[in-house]
């Protein structure tokens, strides 16, 4: 669940410093006196509408926004004209000040910011970095025919400024019932009970849920009775001071003795192999993964498991294939990276000897992994405009093999792609979307139903019976709207899912609420 971004190979005009600044901060810029002007050589104040370009501005179009008496969460897309394949998504939270009027306190990308101008014409928000090395600021000053807010954004650090345009919307709960076709059986954990983490992924086996809880580590929960779930065990991350997180979890059982292991995707030490045979006392048994060139940390973002083979999504390396027949002594079988050097491996799905790799702006890659030492590229799906290849799942539907493919950023949605290996291979069949300002996230398929964790739009069940016209079958809204503690990130709400077909139960990893168990109606 990284910041949403697309990045080409560095051009001569894109310095390593600027590239690093973009990748780390993932938000954007703009400055000057008109639409054609560029940024000043050093950071300006950026606390007044006159410090920003005025193209696209329209007087009076922000009256409804600055006149709000309730909190507002805005989702924003940031585009850098000089680097057209870098697109950022961020969040802005506005809380009316106690004194009333057009005064607000603000969070920009989860950090405090100042509202310098608040009028029907302009909303200027400015943030100084805690280390004093720079600022980021935005001026919302217009609205287009579709109702999207428009404006400009600037990011300055160490004397350099980058300029961008920004568009966005206020994000509200969808105008629908809390649920349809999905019923809440119970929920457990969350930020209050599990401080220090956000719940991002879940796998369930034999009535135990294993949750990747970001900087908090691994959580184990008894889900035998969803109405009365209880904590079984907890393994903290090893390097909290270095920013270690667990982003994914998969489960494997050692055939020789029946011991169960959780494989945790860490951004610092690769895969952490955790013996969870005794849920109350999870213990680390091994680590594995490959560092990128020149790096000491091993960043594994996601992983897939088929039998005793683990397939790792390593953004700096590509695909890693490991034998985990004995999870305590994993063996490397092979590596693969995109031949163009573009993109990075974000997520993957493997079935049989086919690996489907979501390779960000390089697109969806389909590999033959029958010989793990020499994976073979079969095809690429990349004809989907400026969006990203973020997640994928495949299944047989109606006599064909279909993939559901999701992006992750402003404008993201689900695409149905035919991956049957014949003349229709990698042909897009249909699309489905709730709204552009809320991104889709993790995906699964069961039968003719796609199951989606959809951030602020909760859990969505999509009918694929007609893949050219997918329709919503069921939903459950996990996100409450602009309640206290929300609006810190573009990536909030339902993040990860697992599904138990026999009992028609969905297990949902929600950033704030923790673990939710839902029943899917027949």
C-alpha positions as CSV (number, residue, x, y, z in Angstrom):
1,X,0.0,0.0,0.0
2,X,2.5,2.6,-1.1
3,X,2.0,6.2,-2.1
4,X,0.4,6.1,-5.6
5,X,3.0,7.1,-8.1
6,X,4.2,6.6,-11.6
7,X,7.8,7.2,-12.5
8,X,9.8,6.9,-15.7
9,X,13.5,6.3,-15.9
10,X,15.2,9.6,-14.8
11,X,15.6,12.1,-17.6
12,X,18.7,14.3,-17.9
13,X,16.7,17.1,-16.2
14,X,15.5,15.0,-13.3
15,X,18.2,15.0,-10.7
16,X,18.6,12.2,-8.1
17,X,17.7,14.7,-5.4
18,X,14.5,15.6,-7.2
19,X,13.7,12.0,-7.9
20,X,14.2,11.1,-4.2
21,X,12.1,14.1,-3.1
22,X,9.3,13.0,-5.3
23,X,9.4,9.4,-4.3
24,X,9.5,10.1,-0.6
25,X,7.1,12.9,-0.3
26,X,4.7,11.9,-3.1
27,X,3.0,15.2,-3.3
28,X,3.3,18.2,-5.6
29,X,4.0,21.9,-6.5
30,X,3.3,25.1,-8.5
31,X,4.5,28.6,-8.3
32,X,4.9,31.8,-10.4
33,X,2.6,34.6,-11.4
34,X,0.8,33.0,-14.3
35,X,0.3,29.6,-15.9
36,X,3.5,29.7,-17.9
37,X,5.7,30.8,-15.1
38,X,8.0,28.4,-13.4
39,X,9.1,28.2,-9.8
40,X,11.6,30.6,-8.2
41,X,15.1,29.4,-7.6
42,X,14.5,29.3,-3.8
43,X,11.4,28.5,-1.8
44,X,9.1,31.5,-1.7
45,X,6.5,32.0,1.0
46,X,3.6,30.3,-0.9
47,X,1.2,31.7,1.6
48,X,-0.9,34.0,-0.7
49,X,-2.8,33.4,-3.9
50,X,-0.5,35.7,-5.7
51,X,2.4,33.3,-5.2
52,X,0.7,30.7,-7.4
53,X,-0.3,30.6,-11.1
54,X,-3.8,31.8,-11.8
55,X,-4.7,29.7,-14.8
56,X,-7.9,27.8,-14.2
57,X,-9.0,30.0,-11.3
58,X,-12.6,31.2,-11.2
59,X,-13.8,33.7,-8.6
60,X,-16.5,32.5,-6.2
61,X,-16.3,28.8,-6.9
62,X,-15.1,27.8,-3.4
63,X,-17.9,29.4,-1.5
64,X,-19.5,26.1,-0.5
65,X,-16.2,24.6,0.6
66,X,-15.0,27.5,2.8
67,X,-18.6,27.9,4.2
68,X,-18.7,24.4,5.6
69,X,-19.4,24.1,9.3
70,X,-18.5,20.4,9.5
71,X,-15.1,18.7,8.8
72,X,-14.2,18.0,5.2
73,X,-11.8,15.4,3.7
74,X,-10.5,16.2,0.2
75,X,-8.7,13.7,-2.1
76,X,-6.3,15.3,-4.5
77,X,-4.4,14.3,-7.6
78,X,-1.1,16.1,-8.2
79,X,0.5,16.2,-11.7
80,X,3.9,17.5,-12.5
81,X,4.0,19.0,-16.0
82,X,7.7,18.4,-16.3
83,X,7.4,14.7,-15.3
84,X,4.1,13.6,-16.9
85,X,4.3,10.0,-15.7
86,X,4.7,10.9,-12.1
87,X,1.2,11.2,-10.6
88,X,0.7,11.6,-6.9
89,X,-2.4,11.2,-4.7
90,X,-2.8,12.8,-1.3
91,X,-5.4,13.9,1.3
92,X,-6.3,17.2,2.9
93,X,-8.4,17.4,6.0
94,X,-10.1,20.7,7.0
95,X,-11.7,21.2,10.4
96,X,-13.7,24.4,11.1
97,X,-12.1,26.5,13.8
98,X,-14.0,27.0,17.1
99,X,-14.5,30.7,16.3
100,X,-16.5,29.9,13.1
101,X,-16.3,31.9,9.9
102,X,-14.0,30.8,7.1
103,X,-11.2,29.6,9.4
104,X,-9.9,26.1,9.4
105,X,-7.2,23.9,10.9
106,X,-5.7,21.5,8.4
107,X,-3.9,18.2,7.9
108,X,-2.0,17.8,4.6
109,X,-0.8,14.3,3.9
110,X,-1.4,13.5,7.5
111,X,0.7,16.4,9.0
112,X,-0.4,19.7,10.4
113,X,-0.6,22.6,7.9
114,X,-1.6,26.3,8.0
115,X,-4.6,27.6,6.2
116,X,-3.2,31.0,5.0
117,X,-6.1,32.1,2.8
118,X,-9.8,30.9,3.0
119,X,-12.2,32.7,0.8
120,X,-14.8,32.0,-1.9
121,X,-12.0,32.6,-4.4
122,X,-9.0,30.7,-3.0
123,X,-8.0,28.2,-0.3
124,X,-4.3,28.4,0.3
125,X,-2.8,25.7,2.6
126,X,0.9,25.7,3.5
127,X,3.0,23.2,5.4
128,X,6.6,23.6,6.6
129,X,8.6,20.4,7.0
130,X,9.5,19.4,10.6
131,X,13.2,19.5,9.7
132,X,12.9,23.0,8.3
133,X,14.3,22.1,4.9
134,X,11.3,23.0,2.8
135,X,7.6,23.6,2.3
136,X,4.7,22.2,0.4
137,X,1.6,24.3,-0.4
138,X,-1.5,24.4,-2.5
139,X,-4.0,26.9,-3.8
140,X,-7.4,25.6,-4.7
141,X,-9.0,28.3,-6.9
142,X,-11.4,26.9,-9.4
143,X,-13.9,24.2,-10.3
144,X,-14.4,22.4,-13.6
145,X,-17.7,21.4,-15.3
146,X,-17.6,18.0,-13.6
147,X,-17.5,19.7,-10.2
148,X,-13.8,18.9,-9.5
149,X,-11.8,21.4,-7.6
150,X,-8.8,22.7,-9.5
151,X,-5.6,24.6,-8.5
152,X,-1.9,24.5,-8.1
153,X,0.6,22.8,-5.8
154,X,4.3,23.5,-4.9
155,X,6.9,21.3,-3.2
156,X,10.2,22.9,-2.2
157,X,13.1,21.4,-0.5
158,X,16.8,22.3,-0.2
159,X,16.4,25.3,-2.4
160,X,14.6,23.5,-5.2
161,X,10.9,23.8,-6.1
162,X,8.7,21.5,-8.2
163,X,5.5,22.7,-9.7
164,X,2.3,20.8,-10.3
165,X,-1.4,21.2,-11.0
166,X,-4.0,19.7,-8.6
167,X,-7.5,18.5,-8.9
168,X,-9.8,16.9,-6.4
169,X,-13.1,16.4,-4.6
170,X,-14.5,16.4,-1.1
171,X,-15.0,12.8,-0.2
172,X,-18.3,11.9,1.5
173,X,-19.8,8.5,2.3
174,X,-21.7,7.3,-0.8
175,X,-25.4,8.1,-0.8
176,X,-26.5,4.6,-0.1
177,X,-27.3,2.3,2.9
178,X,-24.4,1.1,5.1
179,X,-24.7,-2.4,3.6
180,X,-26.5,-4.5,1.0
181,X,-25.9,-8.2,0.6
182,X,-23.2,-8.2,3.3
183,X,-23.8,-8.3,7.1
184,X,-21.4,-7.5,9.8
185,X,-20.8,-10.5,12.1
186,X,-18.2,-8.8,14.3
187,X,-15.2,-6.6,14.5
188,X,-12.0,-6.6,16.6
189,X,-8.9,-4.6,17.2
190,X,-8.3,-1.3,15.4
191,X,-6.2,1.7,16.4
192,X,-7.3,2.0,20.0
193,X,-6.7,-1.7,20.8
194,X,-3.6,-2.1,18.5
195,X,-1.7,1.2,18.8
196,X,1.1,2.0,16.5
197,X,-0.2,0.3,13.4
198,X,-2.8,0.3,10.6
199,X,-4.4,-3.0,9.6
200,X,-3.5,-3.7,5.9
201,X,-3.8,-7.5,5.2
202,X,-5.3,-10.6,6.5
203,X,-5.3,-14.4,6.0
204,X,-7.5,-16.9,7.9
205,X,-6.8,-20.6,8.5
206,X,-8.6,-22.9,11.0
207,X,-10.4,-20.1,12.7
208,X,-7.3,-18.0,13.3
209,X,-6.8,-14.7,11.6
210,X,-3.3,-13.5,10.9
211,X,-3.1,-9.8,10.3
212,X,-0.3,-7.6,8.9
213,X,-0.6,-4.5,11.1
214,X,2.0,-2.3,9.5
215,X,4.4,-0.8,12.1
216,X,2.7,-2.7,14.9
217,X,3.7,-6.2,13.5
218,X,1.7,-9.4,13.3
219,X,-1.6,-9.9,15.1
220,X,-3.2,-13.3,15.7
221,X,-7.0,-13.4,16.4
222,X,-9.4,-16.2,17.4
223,X,-12.3,-15.8,14.9
224,X,-14.3,-19.0,15.9
225,X,-17.1,-16.7,17.1
226,X,-17.0,-13.5,15.0
227,X,-19.2,-11.8,17.6
228,X,-16.7,-12.5,20.4
229,X,-13.2,-12.4,18.8
230,X,-10.2,-12.3,21.0
231,X,-6.4,-11.7,20.7
232,X,-4.3,-14.8,20.6
233,X,-0.8,-13.4,20.0
234,X,1.3,-10.5,18.8
235,X,4.8,-10.3,17.3
236,X,6.1,-6.7,17.0
237,X,8.3,-5.7,14.1
238,X,12.0,-6.0,14.8
239,X,13.1,-2.5,13.8
240,X,10.5,0.0,14.7
241,X,13.0,2.9,14.9
242,X,14.0,2.2,11.3
243,X,10.4,2.4,10.1
244,X,9.9,-1.3,9.6
245,X,6.4,-2.3,8.5
246,X,4.6,-5.6,7.7
247,X,2.5,-5.1,4.6
248,X,1.4,-8.7,3.6
249,X,0.9,-12.1,5.2
250,X,0.7,-15.6,3.8
251,X,0.6,-19.0,5.5
252,X,2.5,-22.3,4.9
253,X,2.5,-25.6,6.8
254,X,5.7,-27.7,7.0
255,X,4.8,-31.2,5.8
256,X,7.4,-33.0,7.9
257,X,5.9,-32.0,11.3
258,X,2.7,-30.0,10.7
259,X,4.1,-26.7,12.1
260,X,2.5,-23.6,10.7
261,X,4.4,-20.5,9.6
262,X,3.3,-17.0,8.7
263,X,5.4,-15.3,6.0
264,X,5.4,-11.5,6.6
265,X,6.4,-9.0,3.9
266,X,8.8,-6.5,5.6
267,X,10.2,-3.3,4.0
268,X,13.5,-3.8,5.9
269,X,14.4,-7.4,6.2
270,X,12.6,-9.1,3.3
271,X,10.3,-12.0,4.4
272,X,10.1,-12.7,8.1
273,X,9.3,-16.3,8.7
274,X,7.2,-16.6,11.9
275,X,6.5,-19.9,13.6
276,X,2.8,-19.5,14.6
277,X,2.2,-23.1,15.7
278,X,1.7,-21.8,19.2
279,X,-0.5,-18.7,18.5
280,X,0.2,-17.2,21.9
281,X,4.0,-17.3,21.3
282,X,4.9,-16.5,17.7
283,X,8.6,-16.7,17.1
284,X,10.9,-15.7,14.2
285,X,12.4,-18.7,12.5
286,X,14.1,-17.2,9.5
287,X,14.4,-14.2,7.1
288,X,14.8,-14.3,3.3
289,X,14.9,-12.0,0.3
290,X,17.3,-10.3,-2.0
291,X,18.6,-6.7,-1.5
292,X,18.5,-4.3,-4.5
293,X,21.9,-3.2,-5.8
294,X,23.7,-1.0,-3.3
295,X,21.0,-1.5,-0.6
296,X,21.3,-3.2,2.7
297,X,17.5,-3.2,3.5
298,X,15.4,-5.8,1.7
299,X,12.0,-4.5,0.7
300,X,9.4,-7.1,0.0
301,X,6.0,-5.4,-0.5
302,X,3.8,-8.4,-1.3
303,X,4.0,-12.2,-1.8
304,X,2.1,-15.1,-3.2
305,X,2.3,-18.7,-2.1
306,X,1.6,-21.8,-4.3
307,X,2.3,-25.1,-2.5
308,X,5.8,-24.8,-1.2
309,X,6.9,-22.0,-3.5
310,X,6.9,-18.4,-2.4
311,X,6.8,-15.6,-5.0
312,X,8.0,-12.3,-3.7
313,X,7.1,-8.8,-5.0
314,X,10.4,-6.9,-4.4
315,X,10.1,-3.3,-5.8
316,X,13.9,-3.0,-6.0
317,X,14.6,-6.4,-7.6
318,X,11.5,-7.7,-9.2
319,X,10.1,-11.2,-8.8
320,X,11.9,-13.6,-6.4
321,X,11.0,-17.3,-6.4
322,X,11.8,-19.4,-3.3
323,X,11.3,-23.0,-2.2
324,X,9.8,-22.9,1.3
325,X,9.2,-26.6,1.8
326,X,11.1,-26.0,5.0
327,X,10.2,-22.4,5.8
328,X,13.1,-22.2,8.3
329,X,15.6,-22.8,5.5
330,X,14.2,-21.3,2.3
331,X,16.1,-21.8,-0.9
332,X,16.3,-19.2,-3.8
333,X,15.1,-20.7,-7.1
334,X,15.1,-17.8,-9.4
335,X,14.8,-14.0,-10.1
336,X,13.1,-12.0,-12.8
337,X,12.9,-8.3,-13.5
338,X,11.2,-6.3,-16.3
339,X,13.6,-6.2,-19.3
340,X,13.0,-2.5,-19.9
341,X,13.9,-1.6,-16.4
342,X,10.6,0.4,-16.1
343,X,8.1,0.2,-13.3
344,X,8.4,-1.9,-10.2
345,X,6.7,-5.1,-9.0
346,X,3.9,-4.1,-6.6
347,X,1.7,-7.1,-6.3
348,X,1.2,-10.5,-7.9
349,X,-1.0,-13.6,-8.2
350,X,0.2,-17.0,-9.1
351,X,-1.8,-20.1,-10.2
352,X,-0.2,-23.2,-11.5
353,X,2.8,-22.2,-13.6
354,X,1.5,-18.8,-14.5
355,X,2.5,-15.6,-12.6
356,X,0.5,-12.4,-13.1
357,X,2.6,-9.4,-12.0
358,X,1.2,-6.0,-11.3
359,X,4.3,-4.0,-12.4
360,X,3.0,-0.4,-11.8
361,X,3.5,1.8,-14.9
362,X,5.1,-1.1,-16.8
363,X,1.8,-2.8,-16.8
364,X,0.5,-6.3,-16.1
365,X,3.1,-8.9,-16.9
366,X,2.2,-12.6,-17.5
367,X,5.0,-15.1,-16.9
368,X,5.5,-18.8,-17.4
369,X,7.2,-19.9,-14.1
370,X,7.3,-23.6,-14.8
371,X,11.1,-23.4,-14.7
372,X,11.6,-21.0,-11.8
373,X,15.3,-20.4,-12.6
374,X,14.3,-19.0,-16.0
375,X,10.9,-17.4,-15.9
376,X,9.5,-16.5,-19.4
377,X,7.5,-13.4,-20.3
378,X,4.3,-14.4,-22.2
379,X,2.7,-11.0,-22.6
380,X,2.0,-7.5,-21.2
381,X,-1.2,-5.6,-20.7
382,X,-0.4,-1.9,-20.4
383,X,-3.0,-0.1,-22.7
384,X,-4.9,1.6,-19.9
385,X,-3.9,5.2,-20.1
386,X,-2.1,6.9,-17.3
387,X,-3.2,4.7,-14.4
388,X,-1.1,2.0,-12.7
389,X,-1.0,-1.8,-12.5
390,X,-1.5,-2.3,-8.8
391,X,-3.3,-5.6,-8.1
392,X,-4.5,-8.7,-10.0
393,X,-6.4,-11.9,-9.5
394,X,-7.5,-14.5,-12.1
395,X,-10.1,-17.3,-12.3
396,X,-12.1,-19.3,-14.8
397,X,-15.4,-17.5,-15.6
398,X,-17.8,-18.5,-18.3
399,X,-15.4,-20.8,-20.0
400,X,-12.6,-18.1,-20.2
401,X,-9.8,-17.2,-17.8
402,X,-10.4,-13.7,-16.6
403,X,-8.2,-11.3,-14.6
404,X,-9.5,-8.5,-12.5
405,X,-7.0,-5.8,-12.6
406,X,-6.9,-2.8,-10.3
407,X,-5.1,0.5,-10.2
408,X,-4.2,2.5,-7.1
409,X,-4.5,6.3,-7.3
410,X,-7.0,9.1,-8.0
411,X,-9.1,7.7,-10.9
412,X,-8.4,4.1,-10.2
413,X,-10.9,1.4,-10.9
414,X,-11.3,-2.3,-11.9
415,X,-10.7,-3.7,-15.3
416,X,-11.7,-7.1,-16.5
417,X,-9.0,-8.6,-18.8
418,X,-9.3,-11.9,-20.8
419,X,-6.1,-13.8,-20.0
420,X,-7.1,-17.0,-21.9
421,X,-4.0,-17.9,-23.9
422,X,-5.5,-17.7,-27.4
423,X,-6.2,-14.9,-29.8
424,X,-8.0,-12.9,-27.1
425,X,-5.0,-13.0,-24.7
426,X,-4.7,-9.8,-22.7
427,X,-7.8,-8.2,-24.2
428,X,-9.7,-5.8,-22.0
429,X,-13.4,-6.7,-21.8
430,X,-15.0,-4.3,-19.3
431,X,-14.5,-1.8,-16.5
432,X,-16.2,-1.0,-13.2
433,X,-15.8,2.0,-10.9
434,X,-17.5,3.6,-7.9
435,X,-16.0,7.2,-8.3
436,X,-12.7,8.6,-9.4
437,X,-11.8,10.2,-6.1
438,X,-11.7,6.9,-4.2
439,X,-9.2,4.2,-5.2
440,X,-9.8,0.5,-5.4
441,X,-7.3,-1.7,-3.6
442,X,-6.9,-5.5,-3.1
443,X,-8.9,-8.0,-5.2
444,X,-10.0,-11.6,-5.2
445,X,-12.4,-13.8,-7.3
446,X,-14.8,-16.5,-6.1
447,X,-16.8,-18.1,-8.9
448,X,-18.3,-15.2,-10.9
449,X,-17.8,-12.7,-8.1
450,X,-14.9,-10.3,-7.7
451,X,-14.3,-9.2,-4.1
452,X,-12.7,-5.8,-3.6
453,X,-11.3,-3.9,-0.6
454,X,-12.0,-0.4,-1.8
455,X,-10.5,2.0,0.7
456,X,-13.2,4.6,1.7
457,X,-15.8,2.8,-0.3
458,X,-15.5,-0.2,1.9
459,X,-16.0,-3.8,0.6
460,X,-17.5,-4.2,-2.9
461,X,-18.7,-7.5,-4.5
462,X,-18.9,-7.2,-8.3
463,X,-20.8,-9.6,-10.5
464,X,-18.6,-10.8,-13.5
465,X,-21.3,-12.9,-15.2
466,X,-21.2,-10.5,-18.1
467,X,-17.5,-9.4,-18.0
468,X,-18.2,-6.6,-20.5
469,X,-20.6,-5.0,-18.0
470,X,-19.7,-5.8,-14.4
471,X,-22.3,-4.8,-11.9
472,X,-22.3,-4.3,-8.1
473,X,-23.8,-7.3,-6.3
474,X,-23.2,-6.3,-2.6
475,X,-21.3,-3.8,-0.5
476,X,-20.4,-2.9,3.1
477,X,-19.2,0.6,4.0
478,X,-16.5,0.4,6.6
479,X,-15.5,4.1,6.4
480,X,-17.5,6.6,8.5
481,X,-16.7,9.8,6.7
482,X,-14.8,12.7,8.2
483,X,-14.8,11.4,11.8
484,X,-12.0,12.2,14.2
485,X,-8.8,10.4,13.2
486,X,-9.7,10.1,9.5
487,X,-8.4,12.1,6.6
488,X,-4.7,11.5,7.4
489,X,-4.1,9.6,4.1
490,X,-5.5,9.0,0.7
491,X,-5.3,5.3,1.6
492,X,-7.8,4.7,4.4
493,X,-10.7,2.3,5.0
494,X,-10.9,-1.3,3.6
495,X,-7.4,-2.3,2.6
496,X,-7.1,-6.1,2.5
497,X,-9.5,-9.1,2.3
498,X,-9.7,-12.8,2.6
499,X,-12.6,-15.1,1.8
500,X,-13.9,-18.3,3.2
501,X,-16.2,-19.8,0.5
502,X,-17.7,-22.6,2.7
503,X,-19.1,-20.2,5.2
504,X,-19.4,-17.2,2.8
505,X,-17.3,-15.1,5.1
506,X,-15.2,-12.1,4.2
507,X,-12.4,-11.1,6.5
508,X,-11.6,-7.4,6.1
509,X,-8.4,-5.6,7.1
510,X,-9.5,-2.0,7.7
511,X,-6.9,0.7,8.4
512,X,-8.7,2.1,11.4
513,X,-11.2,-0.5,12.5
514,X,-8.9,-3.5,12.5
515,X,-10.6,-6.9,11.6
516,X,-14.2,-7.1,10.4
517,X,-16.0,-10.3,9.6
518,X,-18.8,-10.1,7.0
519,X,-21.3,-12.6,5.8
520,X,-22.1,-12.6,2.1
521,X,-25.7,-13.3,1.3
522,X,-26.4,-16.2,-1.1
